[in-house]
Each structure stands twice: as C-alpha cells, then as structure tokens.
C-alpha cells in the first residue's frame, strides 16, 4: 500500500469520531493535533539508502513523507553519518519541502560499534573530526543516538569524554539507555542537555521518570516506542496524560526510523502521534509536537 493511501486511511480513522473503551466505559477519539511536527529522533541509515547501492527510500521520497505528515524539522542521525550528510546536503530539496535538518553525529560506523563505542578512542576521534568538518546544513548540533545495553558502561572512558565534550560545546546528547544510566551520564556533565530516547524503552515507571526529570533540569524525554504511553484506543494512558499535561516543556516526539519498515509506515507513525497529542491541552500538545525542539535548536516556527 502506498504511503499516501496509508495516511489517508489513518486520518479517516482518526477523524471518524469512533468510540473506544477505556476502563469499561466508552470515550470519543480526541481530535488529532493539527500543527507542525518536529521529529526529534530520525535515522537515515545505510539500509534506507546506502551510497552507491540500491536505494529503497531516496531523499526525495523521505522528504515527501515528511511533507505529507506535516513534519517541518528533523533531528537526523544515521549509521554511518553519510545518511545524515546526504539529508543535510539536499539544501534545495529540504527548502522546497519546508523541512529543516538538524544534524547529529552518530557514534556508529557499522553495527559492530554498538557494543563497544563507550571504550573505543577511535569513536572519540571520529566525533572530533566530524565536528570540525560540519555539514552542508551547518554545524552538528548534537551527539547520538547511542545505546548502552548495560548502565555501568555509562562510566566508560569515551562515554565520559563525550558527555564532557557535549557540555563544553553546548551539544545535545540523544541516549538510548536505562534510568540508572541517566544518572551516571549526567554525573559526568551535570549541565549537559540530554534527550532520553523513548524516555526509557524498558518501561521505567512514571514515578521514576518524574524523579529523574526533577533531579536533572536539563533532561528531556523523547516518546517514540515508550511502553504504556497510549491505550488501545490510541489516546494517552491516564498516568502519561497527567505527566505530559503537568510538564509539557520536558518532552519531544520522534519516529525512530531505525529499520526500513518504519520508513514504510512513516505517515502512520506521525498520524498516531497526532492522535495522542490531541488528548492533551492545545498548548501542551504544541510544545511537545514542535515548540520544545524548536526552542532547543533555534528553529523558527513555520508560518
């Protein structure tokens, strides 16, 4: 099924006013959020369009998906960094699509780097080289997404150096880690700006999320793949609706296009985000969908 047909079906379902069951009672689907989206967790990895190889998702197609979905800015980070550079280099195409590219340096040259980057000095040197070179869309604005499969590896020598580097150069860090690793990373650089990818894909309890947000004022949560965020009807669960309504300035949305099927469903992913954003007060929805990331990276709100 084409992306446009997928999006059409999703939007029709969202606009239908269908009823769903919450706690044994019927509730009406909220009106989806209609404003601009800032995709703060996007990958354009080599599987999507490896240079010199078959390209299932060329730049023109992914920009068209963003344009259809109302995505007006992205944090691009890719394995290897060539994918991010190709998006950053498409200056005329991104301008025509109305999409601002905010480039991050990813720490992975290949899949083998996932498991040992935190102690690999060549990764540190690669980051320094990329920072010096920059991109066609301007300087790199952050580091990540990186993974730590064991929280203790947040104390690895390269992990510590990169957190301190981020703090010193005002770079934003995007980290796929557990809740204990958040504390360890922030101990290296208490004033660093850290985006917690998925706000804990392992499902850290909302009480723990609240605790970490209070302890680390410069911590923000990105909400793709977050367990328990929504209920079966597509709206927010009660505990997440309460947290996002109370602290809307601390959260961001993302697609996490880490594998090609996520690109194939990009329109639907964004439609789903619009659905649960519609479950929030309008100003809270606007901040999470666009305003927080736009302020973080100095991106102007589109007319």
PASEBA-1860 file (N, C-alpha, C; in nm, 3 decimals):
! residues 303
1> XXXXXXXX> 0.085/-0.119/0.000/0.000/0.000/0.000/0.089/0.124/0.000 ~ 0.056/0.224/-0.080/0.136/0.345/-0.087/0.127/0.424/0.041 ~ 0.229/0.509/0.063/0.228/0.594/0.182/0.105/0.684/0.184 ~ 0.068/0.740/0.069/-0.045/0.832/0.068/-0.175/0.761/0.105 ~ -0.192/0.636/0.060/-0.312/0.561/0.095/-0.312/0.525/0.242 ~ -0.192/0.489/0.296/-0.183/0.460/0.438/-0.223/0.582/0.520 ~ -0.169/0.698/0.482/-0.201/0.819/0.556/-0.349/0.851/0.546 ~ -0.406/0.835/0.426/-0.548/0.863/0.409/-0.632/0.777/0.500
9> XXXXXXXX> -0.600/0.649/0.508/-0.676/0.559/0.597/-0.661/0.599/0.743 ~ -0.536/0.634/0.781/-0.513/0.672/0.920/-0.592/0.796/0.957 ~ -0.587/0.897/0.871/-0.655/1.021/0.902/-0.806/1.004/0.902 ~ -0.856/0.920/0.811/-1.001/0.893/0.810/-1.044/0.828/0.941 ~ -0.961/0.733/0.989/-0.995/0.668/1.115/-0.992/0.766/1.231 ~ -0.892/0.854/1.229/-0.879/0.950/1.339/-0.991/1.052/1.338 ~ -1.038/1.087/1.218/-1.141/1.191/1.207/-1.283/1.136/1.217 ~ -1.295/1.006/1.229/-1.428/0.945/1.222/-1.509/0.962/1.350
17> XXXXXXXX> -1.441/1.003/1.458/-1.512/1.016/1.585/-1.550/0.882/1.644 ~ -1.473/0.777/1.610/-1.505/0.643/1.658/-1.494/0.637/1.809 ~ -1.571/0.545/1.868/-1.568/0.527/2.012/-1.473/0.414/2.047 ~ -1.407/0.427/2.163/-1.323/0.319/2.212/-1.349/0.301/2.360 ~ -1.307/0.186/2.412/-1.336/0.152/2.551/-1.217/0.186/2.638 ~ -1.240/0.258/2.747/-1.138/0.289/2.846/-1.194/0.253/2.982 ~ -1.138/0.152/3.046/-1.182/0.113/3.180/-1.328/0.073/3.184 ~ -1.378/0.011/3.077/-1.515/-0.036/3.074/-1.616/0.068/3.029
25> XXXXXXXX> -1.571/0.191/3.004/-1.661/0.297/2.958/-1.621/0.339/2.818 ~ -1.716/0.400/2.747/-1.688/0.446/2.612/-1.644/0.592/2.614 ~ -1.542/0.622/2.534/-1.495/0.760/2.520/-1.475/0.789/2.372 ~ -1.483/0.914/2.335/-1.470/0.951/2.195/-1.325/0.984/2.162 ~ -1.282/0.942/2.044/-1.147/0.972/2.000/-1.124/1.121/1.999 ~ -1.012/1.169/2.061/-0.986/1.313/2.060/-0.954/1.362/1.920 ~ -0.975/1.489/1.895/-0.940/1.549/1.767/-0.788/1.554/1.755 ~ -0.730/1.501/1.648/-0.584/1.499/1.636/-0.524/1.640/1.635
33> XXXXXXXX> -0.404/1.651/1.687/-0.327/1.775/1.679/-0.299/1.805/1.531 ~ -0.313/1.931/1.492/-0.303/1.968/1.350/-0.182/2.053/1.316 ~ -0.101/2.092/1.415/0.008/2.184/1.389/0.133/2.116/1.335 ~ 0.244/2.191/1.325/0.369/2.135/1.273/0.430/2.035/1.370 ~ 0.506/1.941/1.315/0.575/1.839/1.394/0.726/1.855/1.379 ~ 0.798/1.831/1.487/0.944/1.828/1.488/0.983/1.686/1.524 ~ 1.033/1.610/1.428/1.073/1.472/1.450/1.213/1.472/1.511 ~ 1.220/1.449/1.640/1.345/1.463/1.714/1.425/1.334/1.726
41> XXXXXXXX> 1.386/1.232/1.651/1.459/1.105/1.657/1.440/1.034/1.524 ~ 1.524/1.068/1.428/1.509/1.014/1.293/1.643/0.961/1.244 ~ 1.641/0.839/1.188/1.760/0.779/1.128/1.742/0.764/0.978 ~ 1.850/0.791/0.905/1.853/0.763/0.761/1.972/0.671/0.738 ~ 1.956/0.547/0.787/2.065/0.451/0.789/2.095/0.396/0.650 ~ 2.206/0.323/0.641/2.250/0.275/0.511/2.149/0.180/0.447 ~ 2.068/0.109/0.525/1.967/0.021/0.467/1.861/0.100/0.391 ~ 1.836/0.223/0.434/1.736/0.306/0.365/1.788/0.359/0.234
49> XXXXXXXX> 1.917/0.392/0.231/1.974/0.443/0.106/2.125/0.443/0.113 ~ 2.185/0.326/0.102/2.330/0.315/0.104/2.389/0.383/-0.019 ~ 2.492/0.460/0.003/2.555/0.530/-0.109/2.614/0.427/-0.207 ~ 2.584/0.444/-0.334/2.637/0.356/-0.436/2.565/0.223/-0.446 ~ 2.452/0.209/-0.375/2.378/0.083/-0.377/2.231/0.112/-0.405 ~ 2.151/0.005/-0.405/2.008/0.024/-0.422/1.954/0.116/-0.313 ~ 1.856/0.197/-0.349/1.807/0.299/-0.256/1.656/0.288/-0.246 ~ 1.605/0.208/-0.150/1.460/0.192/-0.139/1.388/0.319/-0.095
57> XXXXXXXX> 1.458/0.407/-0.024/1.395/0.531/0.024/1.485/0.650/-0.008 ~ 1.484/0.695/-0.133/1.568/0.810/-0.171/1.525/0.937/-0.098 ~ 1.615/1.034/-0.097/1.591/1.159/-0.025/1.459/1.222/-0.066 ~ 1.430/1.223/-0.196/1.306/1.287/-0.242/1.183/1.220/-0.180 ~ 1.188/1.088/-0.166/1.073/1.016/-0.111/1.056/1.040/0.039 ~ 1.167/1.040/0.114/1.153/1.061/0.258/1.111/1.205/0.287 ~ 1.158/1.300/0.208/1.112/1.438/0.226/0.964/1.452/0.192 ~ 0.919/1.378/0.090/0.777/1.381/0.056/0.692/1.326/0.169
65> XXXXXXXX> 0.741/1.220/0.236/0.668/1.164/0.350/0.660/1.265/0.464 ~ 0.770/1.334/0.490/0.769/1.437/0.594/0.670/1.549/0.558 ~ 0.674/1.590/0.433/0.586/1.698/0.390/0.440/1.658/0.405 ~ 0.405/1.535/0.363/0.268/1.488/0.378/0.225/1.484/0.524 ~ 0.318/1.451/0.610/0.286/1.431/0.751/0.293/1.560/0.833 ~ 0.330/1.670/0.771/0.340/1.795/0.843/0.463/1.805/0.931 ~ 0.567/1.726/0.899/0.693/1.733/0.971/0.776/1.845/0.910 ~ 0.808/1.946/0.990/0.875/2.065/0.939/1.020/2.076/0.984
73> XXXXXXXX> 1.065/1.986/1.069/1.205/1.983/1.112/1.236/1.844/1.165 ~ 1.364/1.805/1.154/1.406/1.673/1.199/1.542/1.682/1.267 ~ 1.564/1.596/1.367/1.698/1.565/1.415/1.743/1.442/1.338 ~ 1.845/1.458/1.254/1.893/1.349/1.169/2.017/1.288/1.231 ~ 2.014/1.156/1.253/2.134/1.084/1.297/2.130/0.946/1.236 ~ 2.241/0.903/1.180/2.238/0.787/1.091/2.364/0.704/1.106 ~ 2.349/0.575/1.073/2.462/0.482/1.070/2.489/0.441/0.926 ~ 2.609/0.479/0.871/2.706/0.575/0.924/2.655/0.718/0.905
81> XXXXXXXX> 2.738/0.815/0.934/2.694/0.954/0.926/2.669/1.002/0.784 ~ 2.703/0.921/0.685/2.676/0.957/0.545/2.528/0.984/0.521 ~ 2.440/0.909/0.589/2.297/0.931/0.569/2.254/1.069/0.613 ~ 2.303/1.111/0.728/2.273/1.246/0.777/2.329/1.350/0.682 ~ 2.450/1.328/0.634/2.512/1.423/0.543/2.434/1.435/0.412 ~ 2.377/1.324/0.365/2.300/1.331/0.241/2.174/1.413/0.259 ~ 2.108/1.402/0.376/1.993/1.488/0.404/2.035/1.633/0.418 ~ 2.146/1.655/0.488/2.194/1.792/0.508/2.238/1.857/0.378
89> XXXXXXXX> 2.287/1.775/0.284/2.336/1.829/0.157/2.225/1.861/0.059 ~ 2.107/1.806/0.082/1.993/1.829/-0.009/1.929/1.964/0.024 ~ 2.005/2.070/0.013/1.963/2.201/0.062/1.841/2.251/-0.014 ~ 1.843/2.243/-0.146/1.730/2.292/-0.224/1.606/2.207/-0.201 ~ 1.625/2.075/-0.194/1.510/1.985/-0.175/1.447/2.003/-0.038 ~ 1.528/2.016/0.067/1.472/2.034/0.200/1.402/2.169/0.211 ~ 1.459/2.270/0.148/1.394/2.402/0.150/1.259/2.395/0.080 ~ 1.256/2.327/-0.034/1.130/2.316/-0.108/1.025/2.239/-0.030
97> XXXXXXXX> 1.070/2.139/0.047/0.978/2.059/0.128/0.940/2.128/0.258 ~ 1.009/2.237/0.291/0.981/2.307/0.416/1.031/2.233/0.537 ~ 1.141/2.156/0.521/1.195/2.073/0.630/1.333/2.125/0.669 ~ 1.352/2.156/0.796/1.482/2.195/0.849/1.553/2.072/0.903 ~ 1.679/2.052/0.862/1.759/1.938/0.907/1.853/1.984/1.019 ~ 1.841/1.921/1.136/1.930/1.946/1.249/2.022/1.823/1.260 ~ 2.148/1.834/1.219/2.234/1.716/1.214/2.298/1.682/1.347 ~ 2.298/1.553/1.380/2.369/1.497/1.495/2.477/1.402/1.443
105> XXXXXXXX> 2.583/1.386/1.524/2.686/1.286/1.493/2.648/1.156/1.562 ~ 2.629/1.052/1.482/2.606/0.922/1.542/2.740/0.853/1.563 ~ 2.748/0.767/1.664/2.876/0.709/1.705/2.907/0.579/1.634 ~ 2.822/0.540/1.540/2.834/0.409/1.478/2.878/0.420/1.333 ~ 2.993/0.363/1.304/3.036/0.349/1.165/2.973/0.224/1.103 ~ 2.941/0.128/1.189/2.883/0.000/1.150/2.815/-0.059/1.272 ~ 2.752/-0.174/1.255/2.679/-0.235/1.366/2.771/-0.282/1.479 ~ 2.896/-0.313/1.446/2.988/-0.360/1.550/3.015/-0.252/1.654
113> XXXXXXXX> 3.000/-0.127/1.617/3.028/-0.017/1.710/2.924/-0.005/1.821 ~ 2.807/-0.064/1.805/2.702/-0.050/1.906/2.748/-0.099/2.043 ~ 2.825/-0.206/2.045/2.851/-0.275/2.172/2.976/-0.228/2.244 ~ 3.061/-0.147/2.180/3.186/-0.111/2.247/3.230/0.033/2.233 ~ 3.143/0.118/2.177/3.183/0.256/2.148/3.229/0.331/2.273 ~ 3.172/0.298/2.389/3.195/0.373/2.513/3.339/0.360/2.565 ~ 3.416/0.266/2.506/3.556/0.249/2.546/3.649/0.252/2.426 ~ 3.601/0.302/2.312/3.676/0.300/2.187/3.723/0.441/2.154
121> XXXXXXXX> 3.852/0.467/2.170/3.904/0.602/2.147/3.888/0.645/2.001 ~ 3.883/0.549/1.908/3.865/0.589/1.768/3.728/0.654/1.746 ~ 3.629/0.619/1.828/3.497/0.684/1.820/3.509/0.830/1.864 ~ 3.580/0.853/1.972/3.604/0.991/2.018/3.672/1.073/1.910 ~ 3.773/1.016/1.847/3.844/1.089/1.741/3.753/1.113/1.620 ~ 3.669/1.017/1.587/3.575/1.036/1.476/3.480/1.151/1.504 ~ 3.430/1.160/1.629/3.340/1.270/1.666/3.410/1.404/1.650 ~ 3.534/1.414/1.697/3.609/1.539/1.684/3.629/1.577/1.537
129> XXXXXXXX> 3.657/1.478/1.453/3.675/1.504/1.310/3.546/1.552/1.247 ~ 3.434/1.488/1.280/3.306/1.529/1.224/3.268/1.670/1.270 ~ 3.292/1.700/1.397/3.262/1.834/1.447/3.340/1.939/1.372 ~ 3.465/1.911/1.342/3.549/2.007/1.270/3.499/2.028/1.127 ~ 3.446/1.923/1.066/3.402/1.932/0.926/3.264/1.994/0.912 ~ 3.172/1.965/1.003/3.036/2.015/0.993/2.961/1.954/0.874 ~ 2.848/2.013/0.839/2.766/1.963/0.729/2.719/2.078/0.641 ~ 2.660/2.045/0.529/2.606/2.147/0.439/2.490/2.223/0.501
137> XXXXXXXX> 2.427/2.164/0.603/2.317/2.230/0.673/2.365/2.310/0.793 ~ 2.498/2.315/0.812/2.553/2.388/0.925/2.624/2.294/1.020 ~ 2.667/2.344/1.134/2.741/2.261/1.229/2.654/2.152/1.289 ~ 2.719/2.045/1.332/2.646/1.943/1.408/2.596/2.005/1.538 ~ 2.474/1.965/1.578/2.412/2.022/1.696/2.406/1.924/1.813 ~ 2.447/1.799/1.788/2.438/1.703/1.896/2.514/1.575/1.866 ~ 2.511/1.484/1.963/2.577/1.353/1.958/2.473/1.247/1.989 ~ 2.472/1.140/1.910/2.379/1.030/1.934/2.290/1.011/1.812
145> XXXXXXXX> 2.202/0.919/1.818/2.164/0.833/1.928/2.271/0.728/1.953 ~ 2.302/0.705/2.081/2.387/0.593/2.117/2.313/0.502/2.215 ~ 2.359/0.378/2.223/2.299/0.278/2.310/2.398/0.236/2.418 ~ 2.346/0.211/2.536/2.421/0.145/2.642/2.336/0.029/2.691 ~ 2.378/-0.092/2.661/2.300/-0.210/2.696/2.319/-0.250/2.843 ~ 2.424/-0.198/2.905/2.445/-0.212/3.049/2.471/-0.073/3.104 ~ 2.399/-0.035/3.209/2.409/0.102/3.258/2.550/0.136/3.305 ~ 2.623/0.038/3.359/2.758/0.066/3.408/2.852/0.116/3.299
153> XXXXXXXX> 2.821/0.088/3.173/2.906/0.134/3.064/2.897/0.284/3.041 ~ 2.802/0.349/3.109/2.799/0.496/3.106/2.924/0.555/3.168 ~ 2.998/0.476/3.245/3.123/0.521/3.304/3.244/0.484/3.219 ~ 3.221/0.432/3.100/3.331/0.404/3.009/3.406/0.532/2.976 ~ 3.536/0.523/2.946/3.616/0.645/2.926/3.567/0.733/2.811 ~ 3.521/0.673/2.702/3.475/0.754/2.590/3.337/0.811/2.618 ~ 3.252/0.735/2.687/3.122/0.790/2.726/3.141/0.914/2.812 ~ 3.233/0.908/2.908/3.258/1.024/2.994/3.314/1.141/2.915
161> XXXXXXXX> 3.408/1.114/2.823/3.466/1.222/2.743/3.362/1.289/2.655 ~ 3.275/1.210/2.597/3.176/1.269/2.507/3.071/1.348/2.583 ~ 3.034/1.305/2.701/2.941/1.386/2.781/3.005/1.520/2.817 ~ 3.131/1.519/2.856/3.200/1.643/2.889/3.218/1.731/2.765 ~ 3.245/1.668/2.651/3.255/1.743/2.526/3.122/1.810/2.492 ~ 3.013/1.737/2.509/2.881/1.792/2.480/2.852/1.912/2.570 ~ 2.887/1.901/2.695/2.864/2.013/2.787/2.949/2.133/2.747 ~ 3.075/2.110/2.714/3.166/2.219/2.681/3.127/2.290/2.553
169> XXXXXXXX> 3.073/2.216/2.455/3.042/2.274/2.324/2.893/2.297/2.303 ~ 2.815/2.281/2.407/2.670/2.304/2.402/2.604/2.216/2.296 ~ 2.643/2.090/2.293/2.583/1.991/2.206/2.477/1.914/2.283 ~ 2.371/1.875/2.216/2.266/1.795/2.277/2.300/1.647/2.260 ~ 2.275/1.566/2.360/2.302/1.423/2.357/2.171/1.347/2.348 ~ 2.164/1.249/2.256/2.048/1.161/2.241/2.091/1.021/2.281 ~ 2.037/0.971/2.393/2.086/0.846/2.452/1.974/0.746/2.471 ~ 1.996/0.624/2.420/1.906/0.510/2.438/1.965/0.428/2.553
177> XXXXXXXX> 1.916/0.455/2.674/1.974/0.396/2.794/1.864/0.369/2.895 ~ 1.900/0.299/3.004/1.803/0.279/3.111/1.810/0.394/3.211 ~ 1.724/0.389/3.309/1.714/0.501/3.403/1.840/0.517/3.489 ~ 1.905/0.407/3.525/2.027/0.419/3.604/2.138/0.487/3.524 ~ 2.145/0.459/3.396/2.248/0.521/3.312/2.228/0.671/3.298 ~ 2.104/0.718/3.307/2.079/0.862/3.303/2.157/0.930/3.415 ~ 2.145/0.879/3.537/2.217/0.937/3.649/2.368/0.932/3.628 ~ 2.419/0.822/3.575/2.562/0.808/3.556/2.614/0.904/3.448
185> XXXXXXXX> 2.541/0.916/3.338/2.583/1.008/3.231/2.582/1.152/3.280 ~ 2.477/1.190/3.350/2.467/1.328/3.396/2.571/1.361/3.503 ~ 2.619/1.261/3.574/2.724/1.285/3.673/2.853/1.333/3.606 ~ 2.877/1.290/3.482/2.996/1.335/3.409/2.984/1.481/3.366 ~ 2.863/1.526/3.340/2.842/1.659/3.282/2.706/1.711/3.326 ~ 2.695/1.762/3.448/2.563/1.797/3.504/2.489/1.904/3.426 ~ 2.560/1.985/3.348/2.494/2.091/3.271/2.470/2.052/3.125 ~ 2.501/1.929/3.089/2.475/1.885/2.952/2.325/1.874/2.928
193> XXXXXXXX> 2.286/1.890/2.803/2.145/1.874/2.765/2.129/1.734/2.706 ~ 2.049/1.654/2.773/2.036/1.513/2.739/1.892/1.482/2.702 ~ 1.872/1.423/2.584/1.742/1.371/2.543/1.743/1.221/2.568 ~ 1.649/1.175/2.650/1.637/1.032/2.682/1.551/0.967/2.575 ~ 1.614/0.896/2.483/1.541/0.830/2.375/1.437/0.736/2.432 ~ 1.314/0.750/2.387/1.200/0.667/2.427/1.157/0.690/2.573 ~ 1.222/0.783/2.640/1.201/0.804/2.784/1.204/0.669/2.857 ~ 1.297/0.586/2.813/1.314/0.455/2.876/1.236/0.347/2.803
201> XXXXXXXX> 1.298/0.287/2.702/1.227/0.185/2.623/1.200/0.061/2.706 ~ 1.271/0.045/2.818/1.246/-0.068/2.907/1.124/-0.048/2.996 ~ 1.062/0.070/2.988/0.940/0.093/3.063/0.961/0.138/3.206 ~ 1.060/0.224/3.230/1.078/0.278/3.365/0.946/0.337/3.413 ~ 0.906/0.309/3.537/0.778/0.360/3.587/0.770/0.512/3.577 ~ 0.648/0.563/3.561/0.629/0.707/3.550/0.683/0.778/3.674 ~ 0.671/0.717/3.790/0.726/0.778/3.912/0.877/0.797/3.900 ~ 0.945/0.700/3.839/1.090/0.712/3.820/1.122/0.819/3.717
209> XXXXXXXX> 1.042/0.829/3.612/1.061/0.935/3.513/1.048/1.072/3.580 ~ 0.945/1.087/3.662/0.928/1.214/3.735/1.050/1.245/3.822 ~ 1.101/1.144/3.890/1.216/1.162/3.978/1.337/1.213/3.899 ~ 1.362/1.152/3.783/1.477/1.192/3.702/1.459/1.331/3.643 ~ 1.339/1.365/3.601/1.315/1.499/3.549/1.339/1.605/3.657 ~ 1.301/1.573/3.779/1.322/1.667/3.889/1.470/1.680/3.922 ~ 1.541/1.569/3.920/1.683/1.569/3.957/1.769/1.636/3.852 ~ 1.731/1.622/3.723/1.814/1.672/3.613/1.733/1.772/3.531
217> XXXXXXXX> 1.743/1.900/3.562/1.659/2.001/3.496/1.681/2.012/3.345 ~ 1.796/1.964/3.294/1.824/1.974/3.150/1.797/1.843/3.076 ~ 1.732/1.750/3.143/1.691/1.623/3.082/1.555/1.640/3.014 ~ 1.543/1.585/2.892/1.416/1.582/2.821/1.389/1.439/2.777 ~ 1.261/1.406/2.759/1.222/1.273/2.718/1.164/1.272/2.577 ~ 1.215/1.181/2.494/1.160/1.159/2.359/1.070/1.037/2.365 ~ 0.957/1.037/2.295/0.847/0.946/2.328/0.820/0.833/2.227 ~ 0.901/0.815/2.125/0.879/0.701/2.037/0.901/0.571/2.114
225> XXXXXXXX> 0.820/0.469/2.083/0.836/0.336/2.143/0.816/0.333/2.294 ~ 0.768/0.439/2.355/0.757/0.439/2.501/0.646/0.344/2.547 ~ 0.681/0.237/2.622/0.578/0.146/2.671/0.479/0.217/2.762 ~ 0.350/0.186/2.744/0.247/0.239/2.832/0.202/0.380/2.800 ~ 0.258/0.441/2.695/0.222/0.579/2.664/0.075/0.592/2.625 ~ 0.028/0.499/2.543/-0.110/0.507/2.494/-0.188/0.382/2.532 ~ -0.321/0.394/2.525/-0.407/0.278/2.546/-0.454/0.226/2.410 ~ -0.534/0.123/2.409/-0.571/0.056/2.284/-0.650/0.145/2.189
233> XXXXXXXX> -0.709/0.251/2.238/-0.783/0.341/2.151/-0.698/0.446/2.084 ~ -0.569/0.454/2.119/-0.479/0.549/2.058/-0.457/0.674/2.138 ~ -0.539/0.697/2.242/-0.519/0.811/2.329/-0.416/0.782/2.436 ~ -0.382/0.882/2.515/-0.283/0.866/2.620/-0.338/0.787/2.738 ~ -0.252/0.706/2.799/-0.289/0.643/2.925/-0.303/0.752/3.030 ~ -0.376/0.723/3.136/-0.406/0.825/3.237/-0.279/0.881/3.300 ~ -0.182/0.794/3.334/-0.062/0.843/3.403/0.026/0.926/3.312 ~ 0.030/0.891/3.183/0.110/0.970/3.090/0.040/1.100/3.052
241> XXXXXXXX> -0.090/1.098/3.044/-0.163/1.222/3.018/-0.139/1.321/3.132 ~ -0.138/1.272/3.255/-0.113/1.358/3.369/0.027/1.417/3.364 ~ 0.128/1.333/3.338/0.266/1.380/3.336/0.290/1.480/3.223 ~ 0.242/1.448/3.103/0.265/1.537/2.988/0.189/1.668/3.003 ~ 0.075/1.663/3.068/-0.002/1.786/3.091/0.066/1.874/3.195 ~ 0.128/1.811/3.294/0.193/1.886/3.402/0.330/1.941/3.362 ~ 0.403/1.865/3.278/0.540/1.906/3.241/0.559/1.898/3.089 ~ 0.478/1.968/3.012/0.488/1.957/2.866/0.619/2.012/2.811
249> XXXXXXXX> 0.689/2.093/2.889/0.814/2.153/2.843/0.930/2.054/2.844 ~ 0.908/1.931/2.889/1.017/1.835/2.905/1.014/1.722/2.803 ~ 0.924/1.726/2.704/0.908/1.611/2.615/0.910/1.649/2.468 ~ 0.947/1.549/2.385/0.959/1.563/2.240/0.898/1.440/2.173 ~ 0.868/1.452/2.044/0.823/1.336/1.968/0.932/1.291/1.872 ~ 0.922/1.166/1.825/1.016/1.114/1.727/0.958/0.994/1.655 ~ 1.018/0.961/1.542/0.972/0.846/1.463/1.058/0.722/1.486 ~ 1.188/0.741/1.512/1.285/0.631/1.526/1.279/0.538/1.406
257> XXXXXXXX> 1.317/0.589/1.290/1.317/0.510/1.166/1.445/0.425/1.159 ~ 1.459/0.336/1.254/1.582/0.259/1.267/1.589/0.142/1.169 ~ 1.474/0.099/1.117/1.469/-0.005/1.014/1.374/0.043/0.904 ~ 1.389/-0.014/0.787/1.310/0.032/0.672/1.159/0.023/0.690 ~ 1.105/-0.081/0.760/0.960/-0.081/0.780/0.908/0.044/0.851 ~ 0.992/0.107/0.933/0.949/0.232/0.996/0.938/0.344/0.893 ~ 1.023/0.343/0.791/1.007/0.439/0.681/0.880/0.409/0.603 ~ 0.853/0.281/0.582/0.732/0.243/0.509/0.604/0.283/0.581
265> XXXXXXXX> 0.613/0.302/0.712/0.496/0.340/0.792/0.507/0.482/0.847 ~ 0.592/0.563/0.788/0.620/0.695/0.845/0.492/0.779/0.861 ~ 0.408/0.780/0.759/0.284/0.858/0.766/0.198/0.811/0.883 ~ 0.190/0.680/0.901/0.109/0.626/1.010/0.169/0.659/1.147 ~ 0.302/0.653/1.158/0.366/0.687/1.284/0.333/0.831/1.325 ~ 0.338/0.921/1.227/0.310/1.061/1.258/0.160/1.081/1.285 ~ 0.075/1.007/1.216/-0.069/1.015/1.244/-0.100/0.965/1.384 ~ -0.031/0.860/1.428/-0.051/0.810/1.563/-0.007/0.914/1.667
273> XXXXXXXX> 0.105/0.981/1.640/0.150/1.086/1.732/0.047/1.199/1.738 ~ -0.007/1.237/1.624/-0.108/1.343/1.623/-0.232/1.301/1.703 ~ -0.263/1.172/1.700/-0.381/1.124/1.774/-0.362/1.142/1.923 ~ -0.249/1.095/1.979/-0.235/1.109/2.124/-0.202/1.251/2.166 ~ -0.138/1.329/2.078/-0.119/1.470/2.109/-0.253/1.542/2.124 ~ -0.352/1.496/2.047/-0.485/1.555/2.056/-0.554/1.528/2.189 ~ -0.497/1.439/2.269/-0.552/1.407/2.401/-0.503/1.504/2.508 ~ -0.418/1.601/2.469/-0.358/1.696/2.562/-0.420/1.834/2.546
281> XXXXXXXX> -0.406/1.922/2.646/-0.443/2.062/2.625/-0.366/2.118/2.504 ~ -0.427/2.205/2.425/-0.365/2.251/2.300/-0.224/2.305/2.316 ~ -0.198/2.384/2.418/-0.064/2.441/2.434/0.037/2.334/2.471 ~ -0.002/2.236/2.551/0.087/2.126/2.583/0.120/2.044/2.458 ~ 0.019/2.019/2.376/0.041/1.944/2.252/0.136/2.019/2.161 ~ 0.118/2.150/2.149/0.204/2.230/2.060/0.348/2.226/2.107 ~ 0.369/2.234/2.237/0.506/2.234/2.289/0.575/2.101/2.263 ~ 0.504/1.991/2.288/0.565/1.859/2.269/0.585/1.829/2.122
289> XXXXXXXX> 0.489/1.866/2.039/0.497/1.837/1.896/0.602/1.919/1.825 ~ 0.618/2.045/1.867/0.704/2.137/1.793/0.787/2.228/1.882 ~ 0.723/2.297/1.974/0.785/2.410/2.041/0.910/2.379/2.119 ~ 0.914/2.266/2.190/1.031/2.235/2.272/1.155/2.214/2.188 ~ 1.144/2.132/2.084/1.259/2.107/1.997/1.298/2.232/1.920 ~ 1.199/2.308/1.874/1.228/2.431/1.801/1.307/2.528/1.888 ~ 1.269/2.540/2.015/1.343/2.628/2.106/1.482/2.573/2.135 ~ 1.493/2.442/2.150/1.620/2.379/2.181/1.722/2.402/2.071
297> XXXXXXX> 1.677/2.398/1.946/1.768/2.409/1.833/1.756/2.541/1.756 ~ 1.677/2.633/1.804/1.667/2.764/1.740/1.605/2.760/1.602 ~ 1.502/2.678/1.584/1.434/2.665/1.455/1.307/2.750/1.459 ~ 1.290/2.835/1.358/1.174/2.924/1.354/1.047/2.845/1.328 ~ 0.938/2.885/1.390/0.809/2.822/1.367/0.759/2.856/1.228 ~ 0.717/2.757/1.149/0.672/2.786/1.012/0.544/2.869/1.012 ~ 0.524/2.951/0.908/0.403/3.033/0.902/0.278/2.947/0.886
END
